[in-house]
């Protein structure tokens, strides 16, 4: 069975879930909205898993010794950046 919803081709998927979960789903979600609800939940969970994978793969990649400018903390670094560009921004806005 194939249908179109919001310019997305839909395919039927058959899978099993615990009966109590199905009963709660049916009691919570309106009739005819089960597929939409499950699709939305799956999409959110897949996004969460992708984010977790990215976090796990990049954990520890930041090396403090490669960024000595941040030794005093990010706030000090940003303050220094803002001070160094303050005059440049003022001049640029005067020339508009």
Secondary structure, DSSP 8 states (H G I E B T S, - for coil): -EEEETTEEEE-------HHHHHHHHHHS-TT-HHHHHHHHHHHHHHHHHHHHHHHHHTT---GGG-GGGTT-HHHHHHHHHHHHHHHHHHHHHT-
